[in-house]
Structures are given as structure tokens and as C-alpha cells.
Amino acid sequence: MRRVISNLVRISAFSVRPVGARPPKHKFLQLCSLQSLQARAMSEERKIDLSYDDIIDLKAKDQIVLVDVREPKEIQETGKLPGSIHIPLGELQQALQLPSEEFKSKYEGADQPDKTSDLVFSCRGGVRSRKAMAAAQEIGFANVRHYAGGWLDWEAKTKK
């Protein structure tokens, strides 16, 4: 058993070596630099889960297209987020691929987002908006985020 364990190898980004063996010094420095670059890149990434304050700020600067993906009945009962386009989750992929004029006539005169638009999805509490992000990414939209608190958070913050 010891022999089997001692023969195990560890795979790193740079080499295959016995477990417990340290990488050569120059490769260790490369690994540290790589980890530093990855950490820096992660800190500079865009925030995916947006808050109420994020939505207010980005909408005021006209930097996002806000899409409410709740069902029509929910919108009738509560209204939608100000400045948002209502596209139920079940029709999202099809809607985003409609001809521009058809989109405009079907969705309250809104301009159709293109593949580079900064889309932010919202729903009641953040579950369907995550699904909307995945659906939009699946058809080629790269700049997608969501309002993590959704309508429930919006309502709580605006009723204060």
C-alpha cells in the first residue's frame, strides 16, 4: 500500500511530479505570477449579481437594458420594474432573435437588444433571472447579469 501511495503523482500546470515534491524554483515563481494574474483578473470582472443600488445607478446612466422575465399575471398584479422590458422567461430566447421591427411592436416599442447589449434580467426573487442569463448566453449574448433581489427586493426598498 505504501508503495502505491508513494508512486502517486501530482499533476500541475507545469509538470508531473511525485506527491510532495516542490516544483523547480523558476516554475514556482511562474505559478505565483500566474495565480497573481488570475486573482487580479477576477477582481476586475464585472459583478454578475446586482443589487438595488446597482440597478438604480446603471439605469440612471442608461448603461443597461433591464428585462423583467416574470409571467404576465405577475406583472398585472404588481407592475414591472421602471424602465424595464417585459419578456416572459418562456419566450426570451425567441424574443431576442426576432426581427427588430417585430420585437419593437411586440414588446412595448422597445429597441431590441443586440448581442453586445448589457442585459440585466429581473424576476420575483432571483431564480428565473439566473435562468434568463443562461438562456441569453446560450444564443450568444455575452454581457448578461441579473438583479439578485428581483421584484421582492425592489418593492421592499421603494416602500420605505
N, CA and C atoms as an extended XYZ file, in Angstrom:
480
Properties=species:S:1:pos:R:3:atomname:S:1:resname:S:1:resid:I:1 pbc="F F F"
N         0.819       -1.188        0.000 N   MET     1
C         0.000        0.000        0.000 CA  MET     1
C         0.869        1.260        0.000 C   MET     1
N         1.932        1.248        0.843 N   ARG     2
C         2.829        2.409        0.874 CA  ARG     2
C         3.461        2.645       -0.484 C   ARG     2
N         3.801        1.542       -1.118 N   ARG     3
C         4.429        1.678       -2.424 CA  ARG     3
C         3.483        2.340       -3.428 C   ARG     3
N         2.203        1.943       -3.401 N   VAL     4
C         1.213        2.526       -4.297 CA  VAL     4
C         1.084        4.008       -4.007 C   VAL     4
N         0.973        4.363       -2.738 N   ILE     5
C         0.830        5.764       -2.360 CA  ILE     5
C         2.058        6.558       -2.754 C   ILE     5
N         3.228        5.997       -2.523 N   SER     6
C         4.446        6.728       -2.850 CA  SER     6
C         4.615        6.906       -4.359 C   SER     6
N         3.951        6.081       -5.138 N   ASN     7
C         4.061        6.188       -6.588 CA  ASN     7
C         3.020        7.129       -7.202 C   ASN     7
N         2.122        7.631       -6.373 N   LEU     8
C         1.135        8.573       -6.894 CA  LEU     8
C         1.842        9.817       -7.409 C   LEU     8
N         1.282       10.392       -8.431 N   VAL     9
C         1.877       11.601       -8.974 CA  VAL     9
C         0.890       12.742       -8.898 C   VAL     9
N         1.432       13.934       -8.852 N   ARG    10
C         0.628       15.140       -8.798 CA  ARG    10
C         0.799       15.880      -10.122 C   ARG    10
N        -0.319       16.283      -10.669 N   ILE    11
C        -0.277       16.990      -11.935 CA  ILE    11
C        -0.476       18.471      -11.655 C   ILE    11
N         0.411       19.279      -12.151 N   SER    12
C         0.268       20.729      -12.004 CA  SER    12
C         0.203       21.330      -13.398 C   SER    12
N         0.116       22.624      -13.436 N   ALA    13
C         0.078       23.327      -14.713 CA  ALA    13
C         1.399       23.193      -15.455 C   ALA    13
N         2.463       22.775      -14.755 N   PHE    14
C         3.787       22.782      -15.359 CA  PHE    14
C         4.408       21.400      -15.555 C   PHE    14
N         4.084       20.437      -14.693 N   SER    15
C         4.762       19.155      -14.822 CA  SER    15
C         4.040       18.079      -14.036 C   SER    15
N         4.504       16.861      -14.210 N   VAL    16
C         4.055       15.738      -13.401 CA  VAL    16
C         5.202       15.423      -12.460 C   VAL    16
N         4.905       15.343      -11.174 N   ARG    17
C         5.963       15.092      -10.195 CA  ARG    17
C         5.402       14.278       -9.031 C   ARG    17
N         6.232       13.602       -8.265 N   PRO    18
C         5.754       12.830       -7.119 CA  PRO    18
C         5.054       13.741       -6.115 C   PRO    18
N         4.079       13.149       -5.420 N   VAL    19
C         3.354       13.899       -4.399 CA  VAL    19
C         4.339       14.444       -3.375 C   VAL    19
N         4.176       15.680       -3.011 N   GLY    20
C         5.036       16.302       -2.004 CA  GLY    20
C         6.265       16.970       -2.573 C   GLY    20
N         6.594       16.651       -3.815 N   ALA    21
C         7.775       17.271       -4.417 CA  ALA    21
C         7.450       18.712       -4.776 C   ALA    21
N         8.382       19.602       -4.539 N   ARG    22
C         8.192       21.017       -4.873 CA  ARG    22
C         8.578       21.247       -6.325 C   ARG    22
N         7.894       22.165       -6.973 N   PRO    23
C         8.285       22.467       -8.357 CA  PRO    23
C         9.639       23.149       -8.361 C   PRO    23
N        10.344       23.080       -9.472 N   PRO    24
C        11.602       23.812       -9.566 CA  PRO    24
C        11.346       25.286       -9.282 C   PRO    24
N        12.352       25.960       -8.745 N   LYS    25
C        12.187       27.337       -8.292 CA  LYS    25
C        11.622       28.248       -9.383 C   LYS    25
N        12.140       28.179      -10.574 N   HIS    26
C        11.654       29.068      -11.630 CA  HIS    26
C        10.191       28.790      -11.974 C   HIS    26
N         9.793       27.528      -11.929 N   LYS    27
C         8.391       27.188      -12.204 CA  LYS    27
C         7.504       27.626      -11.045 C   LYS    27
N         8.014       27.590       -9.831 N   PHE    28
C         7.261       28.056       -8.673 CA  PHE    28
C         6.979       29.550       -8.814 C   PHE    28
N         7.974       30.305       -9.268 N   LEU    29
C         7.783       31.739       -9.484 CA  LEU    29
C         6.765       31.985      -10.592 C   LEU    29
N         6.809       31.155      -11.636 N   GLN    30
C         5.818       31.292      -12.710 CA  GLN    30
C         4.418       31.027      -12.176 C   GLN    30
N         4.284       30.010      -11.334 N   LEU    31
C         2.992       29.662      -10.760 CA  LEU    31
C         2.470       30.802       -9.892 C   LEU    31
N         3.330       31.399       -9.079 N   CYS    32
C         2.924       32.527       -8.236 CA  CYS    32
C         2.455       33.700       -9.091 C   CYS    32
N         3.185       33.980      -10.160 N   SER    33
C         2.803       35.071      -11.054 CA  SER    33
C         1.468       34.789      -11.715 C   SER    33
N         1.264       33.535      -12.136 N   LEU    34
C         0.014       33.150      -12.764 CA  LEU    34
C        -1.148       33.315      -11.787 C   LEU    34
N        -0.968       32.863      -10.542 N   GLN    35
C        -2.030       33.000       -9.543 CA  GLN    35
C        -2.326       34.464       -9.256 C   GLN    35
N        -1.308       35.290       -9.229 N   SER    36
C        -1.493       36.719       -9.004 CA  SER    36
C        -2.301       37.347      -10.139 C   SER    36
N        -1.985       36.965      -11.375 N   LEU    37
C        -2.714       37.487      -12.524 CA  LEU    37
C        -4.170       37.041      -12.511 C   LEU    37
N        -4.399       35.774      -12.147 N   GLN    38
C        -5.766       35.268      -12.085 CA  GLN    38
C        -6.555       35.999      -11.013 C   GLN    38
N        -5.984       36.233       -9.864 N   ALA    39
C        -6.668       36.947       -8.779 CA  ALA    39
C        -6.996       38.368       -9.198 C   ALA    39
N        -6.065       39.026       -9.874 N   ARG    40
C        -6.290       40.398      -10.327 CA  ARG    40
C        -7.411       40.431      -11.366 C   ARG    40
N        -7.409       39.462      -12.286 N   ALA    41
C        -8.443       39.409      -13.318 CA  ALA    41
C        -9.819       39.190      -12.693 C   ALA    41
N        -9.891       38.332      -11.683 N   MET    42
C       -11.164       38.068      -11.026 CA  MET    42
C       -11.694       39.312      -10.324 C   MET    42
N       -10.820       40.089       -9.724 N   SER    43
C       -11.268       41.274       -9.004 CA  SER    43
C       -11.748       42.361       -9.961 C   SER    43
N       -11.272       42.308      -11.218 N   GLU    44
C       -11.660       43.310      -12.194 CA  GLU    44
C       -12.886       42.883      -12.997 C   GLU    44
N       -13.367       41.648      -12.798 N   GLU    45
C       -14.523       41.167      -13.534 CA  GLU    45
C       -15.775       41.942      -13.150 C   GLU    45
N       -16.709       41.972      -14.074 N   ARG    46
C       -17.974       42.629      -13.802 CA  ARG    46
C       -18.770       41.846      -12.784 C   ARG    46
N       -19.496       42.563      -12.001 N   LYS    47
C       -20.376       41.978      -10.989 CA  LYS    47
C       -21.577       41.359      -11.712 C   LYS    47
N       -21.886       40.109      -11.414 N   ILE    48
C       -22.993       39.406      -12.052 CA  ILE    48
C       -24.294       39.595      -11.275 C   ILE    48
N       -24.239       39.472       -9.955 N   ASP    49
C       -25.413       39.621       -9.093 CA  ASP    49
C       -25.532       41.078       -8.669 C   ASP    49
N       -26.473       41.788       -9.274 N   LEU    50
C       -26.621       43.213       -8.996 CA  LEU    50
C       -27.605       43.474       -7.862 C   LEU    50
N       -27.357       44.564       -7.152 N   SER    51
C       -28.219       44.970       -6.038 CA  SER    51
C       -29.159       46.083       -6.495 C   SER    51
N       -30.041       46.477       -5.622 N   TYR    52
C       -30.957       47.592       -5.875 CA  TYR    52
C       -30.171       48.842       -6.256 C   TYR    52
N       -29.153       49.170       -5.464 N   ASP    53
C       -28.346       50.365       -5.738 CA  ASP    53
C       -27.639       50.277       -7.088 C   ASP    53
N       -27.166       49.075       -7.448 N   ASP    54
C       -26.532       48.886       -8.756 CA  ASP    54
C       -27.527       49.185       -9.877 C   ASP    54
N       -28.738       48.670       -9.727 N   ILE    55
C       -29.765       48.861      -10.752 CA  ILE    55
C       -30.085       50.345      -10.902 C   ILE    55
N       -30.292       51.032       -9.785 N   ILE    56
C       -30.605       52.465       -9.818 CA  ILE    56
C       -29.483       53.229      -10.532 C   ILE    56
N       -28.247       52.942      -10.162 N   ASP    57
C       -27.097       53.643      -10.728 CA  ASP    57
C       -26.951       53.375      -12.225 C   ASP    57
N       -26.984       52.111      -12.621 N   LEU    58
C       -26.790       51.750      -14.023 CA  LEU    58
C       -27.939       52.235      -14.901 C   LEU    58
N       -29.150       52.177      -14.378 N   LYS    59
C       -30.312       52.632      -15.144 CA  LYS    59
C       -30.253       54.154      -15.319 C   LYS    59
N       -29.862       54.872      -14.273 N   ALA    60
C       -29.746       56.338      -14.356 CA  ALA    60
C       -28.714       56.746      -15.407 C   ALA    60
N       -27.666       55.945      -15.555 N   LYS    61
C       -26.622       56.235      -16.542 CA  LYS    61
C       -26.964       55.651      -17.913 C   LYS    61
N       -28.134       55.006      -18.007 N   ASP    62
C       -28.585       54.379      -19.251 CA  ASP    62
C       -27.551       53.386      -19.773 C   ASP    62
N       -26.983       52.591      -18.862 N   GLN    63
C       -25.935       51.645      -19.234 CA  GLN    63
C       -26.411       50.208      -19.363 C   GLN    63
N       -27.692       49.952      -19.073 N   ILE    64
C       -28.196       48.583      -19.122 CA  ILE    64
C       -29.549       48.530      -19.829 C   ILE    64
N       -29.867       47.335      -20.297 N   VAL    65
C       -31.210       47.032      -20.773 CA  VAL    65
C       -31.789       46.104      -19.713 C   VAL    65
N       -32.788       46.583      -19.004 N   LEU    66
C       -33.400       45.833      -17.911 CA  LEU    66
C       -34.578       45.038      -18.453 C   LEU    66
N       -34.563       43.724      -18.227 N   VAL    67
C       -35.601       42.834      -18.749 CA  VAL    67
C       -36.250       42.086      -17.590 C   VAL    67
N       -37.563       42.283      -17.434 N   ASP    68
C       -38.342       41.600      -16.403 CA  ASP    68
C       -38.893       40.323      -17.018 C   ASP    68
N       -38.529       39.161      -16.476 N   VAL    69
C       -38.903       37.876      -17.077 CA  VAL    69
C       -40.052       37.176      -16.349 C   VAL    69
N       -40.775       37.916      -15.512 N   ARG    70
C       -41.911       37.298      -14.813 CA  ARG    70
C       -43.075       37.063      -15.774 C   ARG    70
N       -44.046       36.297      -15.320 N   GLU    71
C       -45.223       35.983      -16.123 CA  GLU    71
C       -46.154       37.193      -16.209 C   GLU    71
N       -46.954       37.277      -17.279 N   PRO    72
C       -47.868       38.408      -17.440 CA  PRO    72
C       -48.791       38.634      -16.237 C   PRO    72
N       -49.264       37.568      -15.625 N   LYS    73
C       -50.150       37.696      -14.456 CA  LYS    73
C       -49.433       38.422      -13.304 C   LYS    73
N       -48.163       38.109      -13.116 N   GLU    74
C       -47.392       38.768      -12.058 CA  GLU    74
C       -47.232       40.260      -12.344 C   GLU    74
N       -46.988       40.591      -13.578 N   ILE    75
C       -46.827       41.988      -13.971 CA  ILE    75
C       -48.135       42.741      -13.762 C   ILE    75
N       -49.261       42.107      -14.109 N   GLN    76
C       -50.565       42.733      -13.908 CA  GLN    76
C       -50.827       43.006      -12.427 C   GLN    76
N       -50.408       42.091      -11.565 N   GLU    77
C       -50.641       42.230      -10.128 CA  GLU    77
C       -49.745       43.279       -9.477 C   GLU    77
N       -48.497       43.362       -9.919 N   THR    78
C       -47.533       44.214       -9.208 CA  THR    78
C       -46.977       45.364      -10.024 C   THR    78
N       -47.068       45.260      -11.333 N   GLY    79
C       -46.362       46.201      -12.186 CA  GLY    79
C       -44.960       45.655      -12.429 C   GLY    79
N       -44.220       46.349      -13.273 N   LYS    80
C       -42.861       45.890      -13.589 CA  LYS    80
C       -41.856       46.921      -13.102 C   LYS    80
N       -40.618       46.560      -13.113 N   LEU    81
C       -39.574       47.490      -12.717 CA  LEU    81
C       -39.567       48.669      -13.683 C   LEU    81
N       -39.468       49.876      -13.164 N   PRO    82
C       -39.461       51.055      -14.037 CA  PRO    82
C       -38.343       50.982      -15.082 C   PRO    82
N       -38.719       51.254      -16.313 N   GLY    83
C       -37.739       51.257      -17.387 CA  GLY    83
C       -37.373       49.888      -17.915 C   GLY    83
N       -38.088       48.860      -17.475 N   SER    84
C       -37.754       47.511      -17.934 CA  SER    84
C       -38.633       47.102      -19.113 C   SER    84
N       -38.150       46.107      -19.843 N   ILE    85
C       -38.917       45.476      -20.915 CA  ILE    85
C       -39.465       44.186      -20.327 C   ILE    85
N       -40.737       43.926      -20.527 N   HIS    86
C       -41.311       42.674      -20.023 CA  HIS    86
C       -41.269       41.610      -21.115 C   HIS    86
N       -40.459       40.582      -20.872 N   ILE    87
C       -40.389       39.419      -21.759 CA  ILE    87
C       -40.459       38.183      -20.863 C   ILE    87
N       -41.581       37.468      -20.847 N   PRO    88
C       -41.666       36.262      -20.014 CA  PRO    88
C       -40.524       35.286      -20.328 C   PRO    88
N       -40.027       34.628      -19.303 N   LEU    89
C       -38.883       33.721      -19.455 CA  LEU    89
C       -39.097       32.711      -20.572 C   LEU    89
N       -40.290       32.163      -20.687 N   GLY    90
C       -40.579       31.147      -21.702 CA  GLY    90
C       -40.434       31.631      -23.136 C   GLY    90
N       -40.510       32.933      -23.357 N   GLU    91
C       -40.359       33.459      -24.724 CA  GLU    91
C       -39.054       34.199      -24.939 C   GLU    91
N       -38.196       34.201      -23.945 N   LEU    92
C       -36.988       35.038      -24.000 CA  LEU    92
C       -36.089       34.740      -25.200 C   LEU    92
N       -35.703       33.493      -25.383 N   GLN    93
C       -34.783       33.179      -26.481 CA  GLN    93
C       -35.383       33.548      -27.832 C   GLN    93
N       -36.633       33.209      -28.020 N   GLN    94
C       -37.296       33.534      -29.287 CA  GLN    94
C       -37.378       35.049      -29.469 C   GLN    94
N       -37.739       35.771      -28.415 N   ALA    95
C       -37.881       37.230      -28.497 CA  ALA    95
C       -36.566       37.900      -28.876 C   ALA    95
N       -35.471       37.450      -28.282 N   LEU    96
C       -34.173       38.066      -28.550 CA  LEU    96
C       -33.673       37.795      -29.963 C   LEU    96
N       -34.335       36.878      -30.665 N   GLN    97
C       -33.928       36.547      -32.033 CA  GLN    97
C       -34.927       37.030      -33.090 C   GLN    97
N       -35.959       37.732      -32.651 N   LEU    98
C       -36.946       38.269      -33.588 CA  LEU    98
C       -36.324       39.348      -34.472 C   LEU    98
N       -36.926       39.577      -35.641 N   PRO    99
C       -36.517       40.754      -36.417 CA  PRO    99
C       -36.796       42.012      -35.579 C   PRO    99
N       -35.977       43.002      -35.738 N   SER   100
C       -36.028       44.208      -34.916 CA  SER   100
C       -37.409       44.864      -34.852 C   SER   100
N       -38.051       45.026      -35.998 N   GLU   101
C       -39.366       45.685      -36.029 CA  GLU   101
C       -40.426       44.850      -35.319 C   GLU   101
N       -40.346       43.544      -35.464 N   GLU   102
C       -41.309       42.657      -34.799 CA  GLU   102
C       -41.119       42.725      -33.281 C   GLU   102
N       -39.866       42.767      -32.853 N   PHE   103
C       -39.575       42.894      -31.424 CA  PHE   103
C       -40.182       44.193      -30.892 C   PHE   103
N       -39.942       45.260      -31.611 N   LYS   104
C       -40.411       46.590      -31.188 CA  LYS   104
C       -41.938       46.617      -31.057 C   LYS   104
N       -42.647       46.014      -31.999 N   SER   105
C       -44.105       46.039      -31.932 CA  SER   105
C       -44.650       45.108      -30.848 C   SER   105
N       -43.967       44.024      -30.595 N   LYS   106
C       -44.448       43.059      -29.589 CA  LYS   106
C       -44.101       43.471      -28.155 C   LYS   106
N       -42.987       44.177      -27.982 N   TYR   107
C       -42.513       44.493      -26.632 CA  TYR   107
C       -42.497       45.998      -26.369 C   TYR   107
N       -43.691       46.581      -26.410 N   GLU   108
C       -43.935       47.950      -25.937 CA  GLU   108
C       -43.084       49.021      -26.622 C   GLU   108
N       -42.708       48.800      -27.867 N   GLY   109
C       -41.931       49.798      -28.588 CA  GLY   109
C       -40.461       49.851      -28.214 C   GLY   109
N       -40.017       48.885      -27.437 N   ALA   110
C       -38.609       48.862      -27.001 CA  ALA   110
C       -37.692       48.454      -28.148 C   ALA   110
N       -36.513       49.030      -28.166 N   ASP   111
C       -35.496       48.619      -29.138 CA  ASP   111
C       -34.979       47.245      -28.751 C   ASP   111
N       -34.780       46.433      -29.758 N   GLN   112
C       -34.274       45.086      -29.500 CA  GLN   112
C       -32.802       45.139      -29.116 C   GLN   112
N       -32.447       44.495      -28.011 N   PRO   113
C       -31.024       44.447      -27.638 CA  PRO   113
C       -30.243       43.637      -28.662 C   PRO   113
N       -28.983       44.028      -28.859 N   ASP   114
C       -28.139       43.218      -29.732 CA  ASP   114
C       -27.214       42.365      -28.867 C   ASP   114
N       -26.415       41.549      -29.509 N   LYS   115
C       -25.569       40.583      -28.783 CA  LYS   115
C       -24.543       41.246      -27.863 C   LYS   115
N       -24.274       42.535      -28.082 N   THR   116
C       -23.301       43.227      -27.228 CA  THR   116
C       -23.968       44.064      -26.137 C   THR   116
N       -25.300       44.109      -26.135 N   SER   117
C       -26.014       44.899      -25.125 CA  SER   117
C       -25.735       44.361      -23.728 C   SER   117
N       -25.721       45.253      -22.760 N   ASP   118
C       -25.548       44.873      -21.358 CA  ASP   118
C       -26.937       44.571      -20.803 C   ASP   118
N       -27.307       43.295      -20.809 N   LEU   119
C       -28.629       42.863      -20.369 CA  LEU   119
C       -28.619       42.543      -18.885 C   LEU   119
N       -29.639       43.037      -18.186 N   VAL   120
C       -29.825       42.700      -16.780 CA  VAL   120
C       -31.235       42.147      -16.644 C   VAL   120
N       -31.330       40.923      -16.162 N   PHE   121
C       -32.618       40.260      -16.015 CA  PHE   121
C       -33.107       40.365      -14.577 C   PHE   121
N       -34.429       40.441      -14.454 N   SER   122
C       -35.058       40.513      -13.140 CA  SER   122
C       -36.281       39.609      -13.140 C   SER   122
N       -36.607       39.083      -11.965 N   CYS   123
C       -37.820       38.287      -11.799 CA  CYS   123
C       -38.386       38.609      -10.416 C   CYS   123
N       -39.021       37.679       -9.778 N   ARG   124
C       -39.597       37.939       -8.453 CA  ARG   124
C       -38.523       37.945       -7.376 C   ARG   124
N       -37.643       36.936       -7.402 N   GLY   125
C       -36.668       36.826       -6.329 CA  GLY   125
C       -35.272       36.392       -6.739 C   GLY   125
N       -35.004       36.259       -8.035 N   GLY   126
C       -33.642       35.958       -8.476 CA  GLY   126
C       -33.423       34.597       -9.089 C   GLY   126
N       -34.406       33.711       -9.046 N   VAL   127
C       -34.213       32.369       -9.600 CA  VAL   127
C       -34.392       32.376      -11.119 C   VAL   127
N       -35.513       32.890      -11.593 N   ARG   128
C       -35.759       32.905      -13.036 CA  ARG   128
C       -34.798       33.841      -13.771 C   ARG   128
N       -34.354       34.887      -13.104 N   SER   129
C       -33.415       35.795      -13.763 CA  SER   129
C       -32.087       35.099      -14.027 C   SER   129
N       -31.692       34.174      -13.165 N   ARG   130
C       -30.477       33.381      -13.422 CA  ARG   130
C       -30.692       32.465      -14.634 C   ARG   130
N       -31.890       31.887      -14.726 N   LYS   131
C       -32.207       31.043      -15.886 CA  LYS   131
C       -32.205       31.883      -17.156 C   LYS   131
N       -32.697       33.109      -17.060 N   ALA   132
C       -32.711       34.008      -18.214 CA  ALA   132
C       -31.286       34.312      -18.676 C   ALA   132
N       -30.377       34.494      -17.727 N   MET   133
C       -28.976       34.736      -18.084 CA  MET   133
C       -28.445       33.566      -18.908 C   MET   133
N       -28.706       32.360      -18.438 N   ALA   134
C       -28.219       31.159      -19.138 CA  ALA   134
C       -28.854       31.052      -20.524 C   ALA   134
N       -30.146       31.349      -20.623 N   ALA   135
C       -30.837       31.271      -21.910 CA  ALA   135
C       -30.258       32.281      -22.903 C   ALA   135
N       -29.987       33.486      -22.444 N   ALA   136
C       -29.424       34.523      -23.318 CA  ALA   136
C       -27.998       34.160      -23.733 C   ALA   136
N       -27.219       33.632      -22.811 N   GLN   137
C       -25.844       33.224      -23.140 CA  GLN   137
C       -25.850       32.112      -24.182 C   GLN   137
N       -26.812       31.226      -24.060 N   GLU   138
C       -26.912       30.097      -24.979 CA  GLU   138
C       -27.076       30.547      -26.431 C   GLU   138
N       -27.697       31.708      -26.640 N   ILE   139
C       -27.894       32.190      -28.018 CA  ILE   139
C       -26.916       33.305      -28.385 C   ILE   139
N       -25.869       33.478      -27.573 N   GLY   140
C       -24.781       34.355      -27.964 CA  GLY   140
C       -24.683       35.705      -27.276 C   GLY   140
N       -25.509       35.969      -26.284 N   PHE   141
C       -25.394       37.218      -25.536 CA  PHE   141
C       -24.369       37.025      -24.426 C   PHE   141
N       -23.324       37.840      -24.439 N   ALA   142
C       -22.220       37.655      -23.501 CA  ALA   142
C       -22.322       38.553      -22.272 C   ALA   142
N       -22.919       39.720      -22.414 N   ASN   143
C       -22.956       40.694      -21.322 CA  ASN   143
C       -24.267       40.590      -20.555 C   ASN   143
N       -24.411       39.518      -19.798 N   VAL   144
C       -25.656       39.285      -19.070 CA  VAL   144
C       -25.409       39.271      -17.570 C   VAL   144
N       -26.341       39.868      -16.853 N   ARG   145
C       -26.302       39.889      -15.387 CA  ARG   145
C       -27.725       39.794      -14.885 C   ARG   145
N       -27.890       39.810      -13.560 N   HIS   146
C       -29.252       39.779      -13.049 CA  HIS   146
C       -29.363       40.553      -11.749 C   HIS   146
N       -30.576       40.986      -11.498 N   TYR   147
C       -30.913       41.679      -10.253 CA  TYR   147
C       -31.231       40.584       -9.251 C   TYR   147
N       -30.302       40.306       -8.371 N   ALA   148
C       -30.396       39.172       -7.456 CA  ALA   148
C       -31.629       39.220       -6.556 C   ALA   148
N       -32.039       40.397       -6.125 N   GLY   149
C       -33.192       40.507       -5.232 CA  GLY   149
C       -34.518       40.541       -5.940 C   GLY   149
N       -34.509       40.917       -7.197 N   GLY   150
C       -35.718       40.933       -8.002 CA  GLY   150
C       -36.801       41.864       -7.470 C   GLY   150
N       -38.028       41.580       -7.904 N   TRP   151
C       -39.167       42.424       -7.547 CA  TRP   151
C       -39.343       42.540       -6.031 C   TRP   151
N       -39.137       41.457       -5.313 N   LEU   152
C       -39.327       41.492       -3.856 CA  LEU   152
C       -38.401       42.505       -3.200 C   LEU   152
N       -37.168       42.530       -3.627 N   ASP   153
C       -36.195       43.493       -3.094 CA  ASP   153
C       -36.579       44.913       -3.515 C   ASP   153
N       -36.938       45.071       -4.776 N   TRP   154
C       -37.328       46.388       -5.301 CA  TRP   154
C       -38.501       46.944       -4.489 C   TRP   154
N       -39.499       46.136       -4.289 N   GLU   155
C       -40.686       46.570       -3.555 CA  GLU   155
C       -40.332       46.963       -2.118 C   GLU   155
N       -39.507       46.154       -1.473 N   ALA   156
C       -39.093       46.457       -0.093 CA  ALA   156
C       -38.314       47.766       -0.020 C   ALA   156
N       -37.455       48.011       -0.991 N   LYS   157
C       -36.617       49.220       -0.988 CA  LYS   157
C       -37.409       50.472       -1.354 C   LYS   157
N       -38.413       50.344       -2.189 N   THR   158
C       -39.166       51.520       -2.632 CA  THR   158
C       -40.343       51.865       -1.723 C   THR   158
N       -40.706       50.970       -0.828 N   LYS   159
C       -41.817       51.243        0.098 CA  LYS   159
C       -41.359       51.901        1.380 C   LYS   159
N       -40.073       52.095        1.540 N   LYS   160
C       -39.536       52.686        2.780 CA  LYS   160
C       -40.058       54.076        3.007 C   LYS   160
